[in-house]
Each structure stands twice: as structure tokens, then as C-alpha cells.
Amino acid sequence: MLDMDLTATTQPAQSPIKEGSEATFMADVIEASAEVPVIAYFTATWCGPCKTLGPLLEKTVTEAKGKVRLVRLDVDKNQMIAGQMRVQSIPTVFGFFSGQPVDGFVGAQSASQIKAFVDRLVEMSGGNAGLEEALAMAEQMLGEGAASDAAQTFAAILGEDEGNTAAISGLARAHLALGETEQAKAILGLAPKGKENDAAILAARAQVELAEASADAGEAGEFAAKLERDPDDHAARFDLAMALVAKGDTAGAIDTLIELFRRDRDWNESAAKTQLFKLFDSLGPKSELAQKGRRRLSSMIFA
């Protein structure tokens, strides 16, 4: 059995409650939720139920002592984000963890319901120190090319915690590194119901899909030569990106796809944007490369 330590907590140095905006949503909610869960609270000054819910949320978040954060978003001032999140009535509350919405509710809630909501988010981010150490060790093995050893360690973690999405993701990626794509896809099917879109699962699934899509990508030099002859050859630019993925040059692939999006965002049913999101997912929410790429793409989308 792995040693368990449930006493570890995360203590951020910042206030757990802040006002959000469209300009800071990525940093305040998406990126920050890689550290601790973040509650996005859509409200308005004219909203009656919000006057009751808001103070209850703030009190519960404050009592969590840094284990969860709250970002208030006025829907009148942040209509684009509210639209993207499909907020149809207020108050609306989303709980984010690892860059993804994982829970939420609409309308007024009792104090006990709010506490249960916050407790669920804290529990998601909690963890077993022994399992976390084993996960880190398995990830190191995988990063060093010891995919078989990593697979055994991830499998052992799943023996302790069968719903551990990080271990499911790791085991799938280990089999992918061993060239066992079908096995990797089968393992991703072990994700618990409701966690199919967990950030770790999304990352592994995106890596599997990228591996399949770039399996016969061809030589990057061939497509680069085509682009030298015709910079508007969008198909060649897309094929170059996939060839770079196959080579492991993710940064180069992102640059290439962003340039394709800049030239023609609608080409081939927005293929560049679709592939970029898949690359970002494959890197995971904590990746600096993915975060920079998302910001670059967002600046072009909302320009």
C-alpha cells in the first residue's frame, strides 16, 4: 500500500476573492485552476438572488482558507465570456479545476448546498501524498523514455485508486509511447462517468488523436518547400504543422497553425483552430507553451 497523507493543503499568497474581467479570465480562472479550484460566479448588480448568494459564497470560500478561489464576473460588463459559458440566467456558478469546468449550479442555494459544492471542489484538488509521489515518479519515467516501467507504476496507482484520472491518462500515454495506440484508447475509456473531459484525460486523448493524425504526415521539408513556392498554399501549411507534430516539434506546429489561422481562419472548416485546441489540450493546462498559444489565438479571435 502507498503511504497516505491527507493533511497537505495549498496556501496561495493572494486573496481568494477577486473581481474578474474578460481580459483576466484566462489568468484568473483557467490558469489559476491548475493550482487550486476556482469558482467563476456570474452575477449583476440588479440580480436579487445574487444579493443572498454572493455573501454566502464569499463566506464559504474564505472559510476554505485558500483551498479554493472565487472570481466574480458582472455579466453586464463581461457579456462575451458569459456568452461563451452559455450563461442564460443568473446567478450562475461554475467550479473550475485543472483548466476545465467540473461542477456548477444555477440560481439561489442554501448555505449547506454551497458548502457541499465547495467541499466537492476542494476534495477534487486534495489528494493522497503517496499517490502523488508515485504519479510524479511515473511521469518522470515516461519523460525519460522508460514507458514500460511507467506503465507498471501507473497501473499500480490505479490498483489503489481506480478512478484516478491522472493515472488513467499516464497509463494511456505510456501505451501510446510504446506504439500501442488501440490499447491507449481503450484505457481512456476507463475514465469515470462525469470525468471524461477531465484535463488529464483530454490531454491523453488529444495526444492519441494527434499521433493518429500525424502517423503518415510526410516530411516537413517537402511542405516547407511548397510554401516557399506558394505562401498561400494552406493545405501545405497545415501538412507542415502535422509533420512537425510527428517530429515532436509542438512549438513549431503551433506557430505554423497560428499563421494559417491568421491567413484564413475559415479554411477547411476552421481546421487550424481545431488542431490548435487539440495541441493545447495535449500539453495540459499547466503548460506554459499551451498558455502562451491560447493567449495568442484568443488575441486573434477577439481582435
Phi and psi restraints in degrees (value plus and minus 20) as a CYANA .aco file:
   2 LEU   PHI    -103.8   -63.8
   2 LEU   PSI     124.2   164.2
   3 ASP   PHI     -83.9   -43.9
   3 ASP   PSI     119.8   159.8
   4 MET   PHI    -135.1   -95.1
   4 MET   PSI     118.2   158.2
   5 ASP   PHI    -162.2  -122.2
   5 ASP   PSI      84.8   124.8
   6 LEU   PHI    -117.1   -77.1
   6 LEU   PSI      -8.2    31.8
   7 THR   PHI    -112.5   -72.5
   7 THR   PSI     -31.9     8.1
   8 ALA   PHI     -88.7   -48.7
   8 ALA   PSI     115.8   155.8
   9 THR   PHI    -153.2  -113.2
   9 THR   PSI     142.3   182.3
  10 THR   PHI    -125.2   -85.2
  10 THR   PSI     108.4   148.4
  11 GLN   PHI    -139.2   -99.2
  11 GLN   PSI      73.5   113.5
  12 PRO   PHI     -89.6   -49.6
  12 PRO   PSI     131.1   171.1
  13 ALA   PHI    -104.9   -64.9
  13 ALA   PSI     -21.5    18.5
  14 GLN   PHI    -126.9   -86.9
  14 GLN   PSI     146.4   186.4
  15 SER   PHI     -83.5   -43.5
  15 SER   PSI     120.6   160.6
  16 PRO   PHI     -98.5   -58.5
  16 PRO   PSI     -26.5    13.5
  17 ILE   PHI    -146.8  -106.8
  17 ILE   PSI     111.9   151.9
  18 LYS   PHI    -173.4  -133.4
  18 LYS   PSI     141.9   181.9
  19 GLU   PHI    -104.6   -64.6
  19 GLU   PSI     113.2   153.2
  20 GLY   PHI    -125.9   -85.9
  20 GLY   PSI     150.9   190.9
  21 SER   PHI    -173.1  -133.1
  21 SER   PSI     149.0   189.0
  22 GLU   PHI     -82.7   -42.7
  22 GLU   PSI     -53.6   -13.6
  23 ALA   PHI     -89.2   -49.2
  23 ALA   PSI     -48.9    -8.9
  24 THR   PHI    -129.9   -89.9
  24 THR   PSI     -17.8    22.2
  25 PHE   PHI     -78.1   -38.1
  25 PHE   PSI     -63.7   -23.7
  26 MET   PHI     -80.0   -40.0
  26 MET   PSI     -66.7   -26.7
  27 ALA   PHI     -93.9   -53.9
  27 ALA   PSI     -64.4   -24.4
  28 ASP   PHI     -92.6   -52.6
  28 ASP   PSI     -52.9   -12.9
  29 VAL   PHI    -131.7   -91.7
  29 VAL   PSI     -81.5   -41.5
  30 ILE   PHI     -84.3   -44.3
  30 ILE   PSI     -75.5   -35.5
  31 GLU   PHI     -91.2   -51.2
  31 GLU   PSI     -59.6   -19.6
  32 ALA   PHI     -84.9   -44.9
  32 ALA   PSI     -48.8    -8.8
  33 SER   PHI     -92.7   -52.7
  33 SER   PSI     -24.1    15.9
  34 ALA   PHI     -93.3   -53.3
  34 ALA   PSI     -40.0     0.0
  35 GLU   PHI    -116.0   -76.0
  35 GLU   PSI     -73.0   -33.0
  36 VAL   PHI    -161.9  -121.9
  36 VAL   PSI     140.3   180.3
  37 PRO   PHI     -80.8   -40.8
  37 PRO   PSI     124.9   164.9
  38 VAL   PHI    -145.1  -105.1
  38 VAL   PSI     110.7   150.7
  39 ILE   PHI    -117.5   -77.5
  39 ILE   PSI     101.2   141.2
  40 ALA   PHI    -116.3   -76.3
  40 ALA   PSI      95.5   135.5
  41 TYR   PHI    -131.9   -91.9
  41 TYR   PSI      86.9   126.9
  42 PHE   PHI    -108.6   -68.6
  42 PHE   PSI     101.3   141.3
  43 THR   PHI    -162.0  -122.0
  43 THR   PSI    -196.0  -156.0
  44 ALA   PHI    -181.6  -141.6
  44 ALA   PSI     133.6   173.6
  45 THR   PHI     -84.8   -44.8
  45 THR   PSI     -47.4    -7.4
  46 TRP   PHI    -110.3   -70.3
  46 TRP   PSI     -21.0    19.0
  47 CYS   PHI    -102.7   -62.7
  47 CYS   PSI      94.5   134.5
  48 GLY   PHI     -82.9   -42.9
  48 GLY   PSI     -73.9   -33.9
  49 PRO   PHI     -79.5   -39.5
  49 PRO   PSI     -46.8    -6.8
  50 CYS   PHI     -85.3   -45.3
  50 CYS   PSI     -50.5   -10.5
  51 LYS   PHI     -85.6   -45.6
  51 LYS   PSI     -44.0    -4.0
  52 THR   PHI    -111.7   -71.7
  52 THR   PSI     -64.8   -24.8
  53 LEU   PHI     -86.4   -46.4
  53 LEU   PSI     -62.6   -22.6
  54 GLY   PHI     -73.4   -33.4
  54 GLY   PSI     -75.2   -35.2
  55 PRO   PHI     -80.5   -40.5
  55 PRO   PSI     -56.7   -16.7
  56 LEU   PHI     -85.1   -45.1
  56 LEU   PSI     -62.9   -22.9
  57 LEU   PHI     -81.3   -41.3
  57 LEU   PSI     -67.4   -27.4
  58 GLU   PHI     -82.7   -42.7
  58 GLU   PSI     -61.2   -21.2
  59 LYS   PHI     -82.6   -42.6
  59 LYS   PSI     -64.2   -24.2
  60 THR   PHI     -88.4   -48.4
  60 THR   PSI     -60.5   -20.5
  61 VAL   PHI     -85.3   -45.3
  61 VAL   PSI     -62.1   -22.1
  62 THR   PHI     -81.5   -41.5
  62 THR   PSI     -60.3   -20.3
  63 GLU   PHI     -89.4   -49.4
  63 GLU   PSI     -38.9     1.1
  64 ALA   PHI     -93.7   -53.7
  64 ALA   PSI     -29.0    11.0
  65 LYS   PHI      34.2    74.2
  65 LYS   PSI      30.7    70.7
  66 GLY   PHI      68.3   108.3
  66 GLY   PSI     -20.3    19.7
  67 LYS   PHI    -101.6   -61.6
  67 LYS   PSI     -30.7     9.3
  68 VAL   PHI    -171.9  -131.9
  68 VAL   PSI     132.9   172.9
  69 ARG   PHI    -141.9  -101.9
  69 ARG   PSI     139.4   179.4
  70 LEU   PHI    -147.6  -107.6
  70 LEU   PSI     110.4   150.4
  71 VAL   PHI    -141.7  -101.7
  71 VAL   PSI      96.9   136.9
  72 ARG   PHI    -105.6   -65.6
  72 ARG   PSI     115.8   155.8
  73 LEU   PHI    -151.4  -111.4
  73 LEU   PSI      93.0   133.0
  74 ASP   PHI     -95.3   -55.3
  74 ASP   PSI      98.3   138.3
  75 VAL   PHI     -84.2   -44.2
  75 VAL   PSI     -49.2    -9.2
  76 ASP   PHI     -89.5   -49.5
  76 ASP   PSI     -49.5    -9.5
  77 LYS   PHI    -114.4   -74.4
  77 LYS   PSI     -32.9     7.1
  78 ASN   PHI    -153.6  -113.6
  78 ASN   PSI      35.1    75.1
  79 GLN   PHI     -87.1   -47.1
  79 GLN   PSI     -52.2   -12.2
  80 MET   PHI     -86.2   -46.2
  80 MET   PSI     -67.3   -27.3
  81 ILE   PHI     -85.2   -45.2
  81 ILE   PSI     -61.0   -21.0
  82 ALA   PHI     -80.0   -40.0
  82 ALA   PSI     -59.8   -19.8
  83 GLY   PHI     -86.5   -46.5
  83 GLY   PSI     -62.2   -22.2
  84 GLN   PHI     -84.6   -44.6
  84 GLN   PSI     -53.8   -13.8
  85 MET   PHI    -107.0   -67.0
  85 MET   PSI     -18.2    21.8
  86 ARG   PHI      38.3    78.3
  86 ARG   PSI      22.9    62.9
  87 VAL   PHI     -95.9   -55.9
  87 VAL   PSI      96.6   136.6
  88 GLN   PHI    -127.5   -87.5
  88 GLN   PSI     -40.8    -0.8
  89 SER   PHI    -171.4  -131.4
  89 SER   PSI     141.2   181.2
  90 ILE   PHI    -149.9  -109.9
  90 ILE   PSI     134.1   174.1
  91 PRO   PHI     -93.0   -53.0
  91 PRO   PSI     123.9   163.9
  92 THR   PHI    -145.5  -105.5
  92 THR   PSI     115.8   155.8
  93 VAL   PHI    -148.7  -108.7
  93 VAL   PSI     111.0   151.0
  94 PHE   PHI    -140.3  -100.3
  94 PHE   PSI     119.0   159.0
  95 GLY   PHI    -123.7   -83.7
  95 GLY   PSI     103.0   143.0
  96 PHE   PHI    -127.1   -87.1
  96 PHE   PSI     121.6   161.6
  97 PHE   PHI    -167.5  -127.5
  97 PHE   PSI     115.1   155.1
  98 SER   PHI      34.3    74.3
  98 SER   PSI      18.5    58.5
  99 GLY   PHI      62.7   102.7
  99 GLY   PSI     -17.2    22.8
 100 GLN   PHI    -149.2  -109.2
 100 GLN   PSI     125.8   165.8
 101 PRO   PHI     -90.6   -50.6
 101 PRO   PSI     106.3   146.3
 102 VAL   PHI    -139.1   -99.1
 102 VAL   PSI     -31.7     8.3
 103 ASP   PHI    -183.8  -143.8
 103 ASP   PSI     148.6   188.6
 104 GLY   PHI     151.6   191.6
 104 GLY   PSI     154.3   194.3
 105 PHE   PHI    -180.2  -140.2
 105 PHE   PSI     144.1   184.1
 106 VAL   PHI    -145.8  -105.8
 106 VAL   PSI     117.0   157.0
 107 GLY   PHI      73.5   113.5
 107 GLY   PSI     157.1   197.1
 108 ALA   PHI     -87.7   -47.7
 108 ALA   PSI     129.3   169.3
 109 GLN   PHI    -157.1  -117.1
 109 GLN   PSI     134.1   174.1
 110 SER   PHI     -96.8   -56.8
 110 SER   PSI     146.1   186.1
 111 ALA   PHI     -80.0   -40.0
 111 ALA   PSI     -59.6   -19.6
 112 SER   PHI     -88.0   -48.0
 112 SER   PSI     -56.8   -16.8
 113 GLN   PHI     -86.6   -46.6
 113 GLN   PSI     -59.8   -19.8
 114 ILE   PHI     -86.2   -46.2
 114 ILE   PSI     -62.6   -22.6
 115 LYS   PHI     -82.7   -42.7
 115 LYS   PSI     -60.2   -20.2
 116 ALA   PHI     -83.8   -43.8
 116 ALA   PSI     -59.4   -19.4
 117 PHE   PHI     -81.3   -41.3
 117 PHE   PSI     -69.1   -29.1
 118 VAL   PHI     -85.0   -45.0
 118 VAL   PSI     -60.1   -20.1
 119 ASP   PHI     -81.1   -41.1
 119 ASP   PSI     -57.7   -17.7
 120 ARG   PHI     -83.5   -43.5
 120 ARG   PSI     -61.9   -21.9
 121 LEU   PHI     -85.2   -45.2
 121 LEU   PSI     -62.9   -22.9
 122 VAL   PHI     -83.4   -43.4
 122 VAL   PSI     -60.1   -20.1
 123 GLU   PHI     -82.8   -42.8
 123 GLU   PSI     -58.9   -18.9
 124 MET   PHI     -79.5   -39.5
 124 MET   PSI     -57.8   -17.8
 125 SER   PHI    -109.6   -69.6
 125 SER   PSI     -27.6    12.4
 126 GLY   PHI     -88.8   -48.8
 126 GLY   PSI    -172.2  -132.2
 127 GLY   PHI     134.6   174.6
 127 GLY   PSI     145.8   185.8
 128 ASN   PHI    -116.7   -76.7
 128 ASN   PSI     102.2   142.2
 129 ALA   PHI     -80.7   -40.7
 129 ALA   PSI     -59.3   -19.3
 130 GLY   PHI     -84.3   -44.3
 130 GLY   PSI     -63.8   -23.8
 131 LEU   PHI     -85.5   -45.5
 131 LEU   PSI     -59.6   -19.6
 132 GLU   PHI     -82.6   -42.6
 132 GLU   PSI     -59.9   -19.9
 133 GLU   PHI     -85.1   -45.1
 133 GLU   PSI     -61.9   -21.9
 134 ALA   PHI     -85.6   -45.6
 134 ALA   PSI     -59.0   -19.0
 135 LEU   PHI     -81.9   -41.9
 135 LEU   PSI     -63.8   -23.8
 136 ALA   PHI     -82.6   -42.6
 136 ALA   PSI     -60.3   -20.3
 137 MET   PHI     -84.5   -44.5
 137 MET   PSI     -62.9   -22.9
 138 ALA   PHI     -85.0   -45.0
 138 ALA   PSI     -60.3   -20.3
 139 GLU   PHI     -83.7   -43.7
 139 GLU   PSI     -58.1   -18.1
 140 GLN   PHI     -84.1   -44.1
 140 GLN   PSI     -64.1   -24.1
 141 MET   PHI     -77.0   -37.0
 141 MET   PSI     -66.5   -26.5
 142 LEU   PHI     -83.1   -43.1
 142 LEU   PSI     -61.5   -21.5
 143 GLY   PHI     -85.2   -45.2
 143 GLY   PSI     -47.5    -7.5
 144 GLU   PHI    -110.6   -70.6
 144 GLU   PSI     -17.8    22.2
 145 GLY   PHI      72.9   112.9
 145 GLY   PSI     -18.0    22.0
 146 ALA   PHI    -109.2   -69.2
 146 ALA   PSI      45.7    85.7
 147 ALA   PHI     -83.8   -43.8
 147 ALA   PSI     -57.6   -17.6
 148 SER   PHI     -85.5   -45.5
 148 SER   PSI     -65.0   -25.0
 149 ASP   PHI     -84.0   -44.0
 149 ASP   PSI     -60.4   -20.4
 150 ALA   PHI     -81.8   -41.8
 150 ALA   PSI     -62.4   -22.4
 151 ALA   PHI     -80.2   -40.2
 151 ALA   PSI     -61.4   -21.4
 152 GLN   PHI     -84.1   -44.1
 152 GLN   PSI     -59.3   -19.3
 153 THR   PHI     -89.6   -49.6
 153 THR   PSI     -63.9   -23.9
 154 PHE   PHI     -80.7   -40.7
 154 PHE   PSI     -60.4   -20.4
 155 ALA   PHI     -83.8   -43.8
 155 ALA   PSI     -57.9   -17.9
 156 ALA   PHI     -85.9   -45.9
 156 ALA   PSI     -57.6   -17.6
 157 ILE   PHI     -83.7   -43.7
 157 ILE   PSI     -61.7   -21.7
 158 LEU   PHI     -85.2   -45.2
 158 LEU   PSI     -46.2    -6.2
 159 GLY   PHI     -86.0   -46.0
 159 GLY   PSI     -49.4    -9.4
 160 GLU   PHI    -106.3   -66.3
 160 GLU   PSI     -55.8   -15.8
 161 ASP   PHI    -163.8  -123.8
 161 ASP   PSI      68.9   108.9
 162 GLU   PHI     -85.6   -45.6
 162 GLU   PSI     -39.4     0.6
 163 GLY   PHI    -119.4   -79.4
 163 GLY   PSI      -7.3    32.7
 164 ASN   PHI     -90.3   -50.3
 164 ASN   PSI      86.9   126.9
 165 THR   PHI     -87.7   -47.7
 165 THR   PSI     -51.1   -11.1
 166 ALA   PHI     -85.1   -45.1
 166 ALA   PSI     -59.6   -19.6
 167 ALA   PHI     -91.7   -51.7
 167 ALA   PSI     -57.8   -17.8
 168 ILE   PHI     -82.0   -42.0
 168 ILE   PSI     -66.0   -26.0
 169 SER   PHI     -80.0   -40.0
 169 SER   PSI     -66.9   -26.9
 170 GLY   PHI     -82.6   -42.6
 170 GLY   PSI     -62.1   -22.1
 171 LEU   PHI     -84.5   -44.5
 171 LEU   PSI     -60.6   -20.6
 172 ALA   PHI     -82.9   -42.9
 172 ALA   PSI     -63.5   -23.5
 173 ARG   PHI     -87.6   -47.6
 173 ARG   PSI     -52.8   -12.8
 174 ALA   PHI     -85.3   -45.3
 174 ALA   PSI     -63.7   -23.7
 175 HIS   PHI     -86.5   -46.5
 175 HIS   PSI     -54.5   -14.5
 176 LEU   PHI     -83.1   -43.1
 176 LEU   PSI     -61.7   -21.7
 177 ALA   PHI     -84.4   -44.4
 177 ALA   PSI     -47.2    -7.2
 178 LEU   PHI    -104.6   -64.6
 178 LEU   PSI     -17.9    22.1
 179 GLY   PHI      61.9   101.9
 179 GLY   PSI      -6.4    33.6
 180 GLU   PHI    -122.6   -82.6
 180 GLU   PSI      52.8    92.8
 181 THR   PHI     -84.5   -44.5
 181 THR   PSI     -64.4   -24.4
 182 GLU   PHI     -83.7   -43.7
 182 GLU   PSI     -58.8   -18.8
 183 GLN   PHI     -84.1   -44.1
 183 GLN   PSI     -60.2   -20.2
 184 ALA   PHI     -81.0   -41.0
 184 ALA   PSI     -63.2   -23.2
 185 LYS   PHI     -84.7   -44.7
 185 LYS   PSI     -59.3   -19.3
 186 ALA   PHI     -83.5   -43.5
 186 ALA   PSI     -59.7   -19.7
 187 ILE   PHI     -85.6   -45.6
 187 ILE   PSI     -57.5   -17.5
 188 LEU   PHI     -83.1   -43.1
 188 LEU   PSI     -44.0    -4.0
 189 GLY   PHI     -89.5   -49.5
 189 GLY   PSI     -28.9    11.1
 190 LEU   PHI    -100.8   -60.8
 190 LEU   PSI     -26.0    14.0
 191 ALA   PHI     -78.4   -38.4
 191 ALA   PSI     112.4   152.4
 192 PRO   PHI     -79.5   -39.5
 192 PRO   PSI     132.3   172.3
 193 LYS   PHI     -78.8   -38.8
 193 LYS   PSI     112.2   152.2
 194 GLY   PHI      73.2   113.2
 194 GLY   PSI     -32.3     7.7
 195 LYS   PHI    -136.3   -96.3
 195 LYS   PSI      -1.1    38.9
 196 GLU   PHI     -83.2   -43.2
 196 GLU   PSI     -44.9    -4.9
 197 ASN   PHI    -127.4   -87.4
 197 ASN   PSI       0.2    40.2
 198 ASP   PHI     -77.2   -37.2
 198 ASP   PSI     124.9   164.9
 199 ALA   PHI     -76.4   -36.4
 199 ALA   PSI     -59.6   -19.6
 200 ALA   PHI     -86.7   -46.7
 200 ALA   PSI     -59.9   -19.9
 201 ILE   PHI     -88.0   -48.0
 201 ILE   PSI     -63.0   -23.0
 202 LEU   PHI     -79.4   -39.4
 202 LEU   PSI     -60.1   -20.1
 203 ALA   PHI     -83.4   -43.4
 203 ALA   PSI     -66.5   -26.5
 204 ALA   PHI     -86.3   -46.3
 204 ALA   PSI     -62.4   -22.4
 205 ARG   PHI     -82.6   -42.6
 205 ARG   PSI     -61.2   -21.2
 206 ALA   PHI     -83.8   -43.8
 206 ALA   PSI     -58.9   -18.9
 207 GLN   PHI     -84.7   -44.7
 207 GLN   PSI     -59.4   -19.4
 208 VAL   PHI     -83.7   -43.7
 208 VAL   PSI     -66.1   -26.1
 209 GLU   PHI     -85.0   -45.0
 209 GLU   PSI     -59.2   -19.2
 210 LEU   PHI     -86.6   -46.6
 210 LEU   PSI     -58.7   -18.7
 211 ALA   PHI     -83.0   -43.0
 211 ALA   PSI     -61.4   -21.4
 212 GLU   PHI     -87.6   -47.6
 212 GLU   PSI     -62.1   -22.1
 213 ALA   PHI     -89.4   -49.4
 213 ALA   PSI     -48.6    -8.6
 214 SER   PHI    -122.4   -82.4
 214 SER   PSI     -13.2    26.8
 215 ALA   PHI     -78.8   -38.8
 215 ALA   PSI     -58.4   -18.4
 216 ASP   PHI    -137.7   -97.7
 216 ASP   PSI      24.5    64.5
 217 ALA   PHI     -92.7   -52.7
 217 ALA   PSI     -41.9    -1.9
 218 GLY   PHI      68.1   108.1
 218 GLY   PSI    -193.1  -153.1
 219 GLU   PHI    -112.7   -72.7
 219 GLU   PSI     113.0   153.0
 220 ALA   PHI     -79.1   -39.1
 220 ALA   PSI     -58.4   -18.4
 221 GLY   PHI     -79.7   -39.7
 221 GLY   PSI     -55.5   -15.5
 222 GLU   PHI     -82.6   -42.6
 222 GLU   PSI     -65.1   -25.1
 223 PHE   PHI     -95.7   -55.7
 223 PHE   PSI     -52.9   -12.9
 224 ALA   PHI     -82.9   -42.9
 224 ALA   PSI     -58.2   -18.2
 225 ALA   PHI     -85.2   -45.2
 225 ALA   PSI     -60.2   -20.2
 226 LYS   PHI     -81.2   -41.2
 226 LYS   PSI     -59.7   -19.7
 227 LEU   PHI     -89.7   -49.7
 227 LEU   PSI     -51.3   -11.3
 228 GLU   PHI     -84.0   -44.0
 228 GLU   PSI     -56.4   -16.4
 229 ARG   PHI     -97.0   -57.0
 229 ARG   PSI     -54.2   -14.2
 230 ASP   PHI    -167.3  -127.3
 230 ASP   PSI      73.9   113.9
 231 PRO   PHI     -81.5   -41.5
 231 PRO   PSI     -36.5     3.5
 232 ASP   PHI    -114.8   -74.8
 232 ASP   PSI      -7.0    33.0
 233 ASP   PHI    -100.2   -60.2
 233 ASP   PSI      67.9   107.9
 234 HIS   PHI     -84.7   -44.7
 234 HIS   PSI     -55.3   -15.3
 235 ALA   PHI     -83.2   -43.2
 235 ALA   PSI     -60.9   -20.9
 236 ALA   PHI     -85.6   -45.6
 236 ALA   PSI     -57.8   -17.8
 237 ARG   PHI     -86.7   -46.7
 237 ARG   PSI     -61.0   -21.0
 238 PHE   PHI     -85.0   -45.0
 238 PHE   PSI     -63.9   -23.9
 239 ASP   PHI     -83.8   -43.8
 239 ASP   PSI     -54.7   -14.7
 240 LEU   PHI     -82.8   -42.8
 240 LEU   PSI     -63.4   -23.4
 241 ALA   PHI     -79.1   -39.1
 241 ALA   PSI     -63.6   -23.6
 242 MET   PHI     -88.2   -48.2
 242 MET   PSI     -54.6   -14.6
 243 ALA   PHI     -85.2   -45.2
 243 ALA   PSI     -57.2   -17.2
 244 LEU   PHI     -88.2   -48.2
 244 LEU   PSI     -56.1   -16.1
 245 VAL   PHI     -80.3   -40.3
 245 VAL   PSI     -65.2   -25.2
 246 ALA   PHI     -81.7   -41.7
 246 ALA   PSI     -51.9   -11.9
 247 LYS   PHI    -100.5   -60.5
 247 LYS   PSI     -30.5     9.5
 248 GLY   PHI      69.0   109.0
 248 GLY   PSI     -11.6    28.4
 249 ASP   PHI    -111.3   -71.3
 249 ASP   PSI      55.2    95.2
 250 THR   PHI     -86.2   -46.2
 250 THR   PSI     -60.1   -20.1
 251 ALA   PHI     -80.7   -40.7
 251 ALA   PSI     -63.6   -23.6
 252 GLY   PHI     -84.5   -44.5
 252 GLY   PSI     -58.2   -18.2
 253 ALA   PHI     -84.8   -44.8
 253 ALA   PSI     -61.1   -21.1
 254 ILE   PHI     -83.5   -43.5
 254 ILE   PSI     -66.0   -26.0
 255 ASP   PHI     -78.2   -38.2
 255 ASP   PSI     -62.5   -22.5
 256 THR   PHI     -86.0   -46.0
 256 THR   PSI     -63.0   -23.0
 257 LEU   PHI     -91.1   -51.1
 257 LEU   PSI     -55.2   -15.2
 258 ILE   PHI     -85.7   -45.7
 258 ILE   PSI     -58.4   -18.4
 259 GLU   PHI     -85.1   -45.1
 259 GLU   PSI     -59.4   -19.4
 260 LEU   PHI     -83.2   -43.2
 260 LEU   PSI     -62.3   -22.3
 261 PHE   PHI     -83.0   -43.0
 261 PHE   PSI     -60.2   -20.2
 262 ARG   PHI     -82.1   -42.1
 262 ARG   PSI     -59.9   -19.9
 263 ARG   PHI     -94.5   -54.5
 263 ARG   PSI     -60.0   -20.0
 264 ASP   PHI    -179.3  -139.3
 264 ASP   PSI      71.4   111.4
 265 ARG   PHI     -86.4   -46.4
 265 ARG   PSI     -42.3    -2.3
 266 ASP   PHI    -115.9   -75.9
 266 ASP   PSI     -20.3    19.7
 267 TRP   PHI     -78.4   -38.4
 267 TRP   PSI     113.6   153.6
 268 ASN   PHI      30.5    70.5
 268 ASN   PSI      29.8    69.8
 269 GLU   PHI      37.5    77.5
 269 GLU   PSI      27.5    67.5
 270 SER   PHI      38.2    78.2
 270 SER   PSI      21.1    61.1
 271 ALA   PHI     -80.5   -40.5
 271 ALA   PSI     -55.7   -15.7
 272 ALA   PHI     -83.9   -43.9
 272 ALA   PSI     -66.5   -26.5
 273 LYS   PHI     -84.3   -44.3
 273 LYS   PSI     -63.0   -23.0
 274 THR   PHI     -79.1   -39.1
 274 THR   PSI     -64.9   -24.9
 275 GLN   PHI     -90.6   -50.6
 275 GLN   PSI     -53.5   -13.5
 276 LEU   PHI     -83.5   -43.5
 276 LEU   PSI     -65.8   -25.8
 277 PHE   PHI     -80.5   -40.5
 277 PHE   PSI     -56.3   -16.3
 278 LYS   PHI     -87.1   -47.1
 278 LYS   PSI     -59.9   -19.9
 279 LEU   PHI     -84.6   -44.6
 279 LEU   PSI     -63.4   -23.4
 280 PHE   PHI     -81.9   -41.9
 280 PHE   PSI     -64.4   -24.4
 281 ASP   PHI     -80.3   -40.3
 281 ASP   PSI     -60.0   -20.0
 282 SER   PHI     -84.6   -44.6
 282 SER   PSI     -47.3    -7.3
 283 LEU   PHI    -103.3   -63.3
 283 LEU   PSI     -42.0    -2.0
 284 GLY   PHI      69.2   109.2
 284 GLY   PSI     137.4   177.4
 285 PRO   PHI     -88.2   -48.2
 285 PRO   PSI     -39.9     0.1
 286 LYS   PHI    -107.1   -67.1
 286 LYS   PSI     -26.7    13.3
 287 SER   PHI     -90.4   -50.4
 287 SER   PSI     104.5   144.5
 288 GLU   PHI     -83.6   -43.6
 288 GLU   PSI     -57.1   -17.1
 289 LEU   PHI     -82.7   -42.7
 289 LEU   PSI     -62.6   -22.6
 290 ALA   PHI     -87.5   -47.5
 290 ALA   PSI     -61.6   -21.6
 291 GLN   PHI     -82.4   -42.4
 291 GLN   PSI     -64.1   -24.1
 292 LYS   PHI     -85.4   -45.4
 292 LYS   PSI     -60.1   -20.1
 293 GLY   PHI     -83.7   -43.7
 293 GLY   PSI     -62.7   -22.7
 294 ARG   PHI     -82.0   -42.0
 294 ARG   PSI     -61.3   -21.3
 295 ARG   PHI     -85.1   -45.1
 295 ARG   PSI     -61.3   -21.3
 296 ARG   PHI     -82.6   -42.6
 296 ARG   PSI     -64.0   -24.0
 297 LEU   PHI     -87.3   -47.3
 297 LEU   PSI     -62.5   -22.5
 298 SER   PHI     -82.6   -42.6
 298 SER   PSI     -58.5   -18.5
 299 SER   PHI     -82.9   -42.9
 299 SER   PSI     -50.8   -10.8
 300 MET   PHI    -100.5   -60.5
 300 MET   PSI     -59.1   -19.1
 301 ILE   PHI     -83.7   -43.7
 301 ILE   PSI     -63.2   -23.2
 302 PHE   PHI    -115.0   -75.0
 302 PHE   PSI     -13.9    26.1
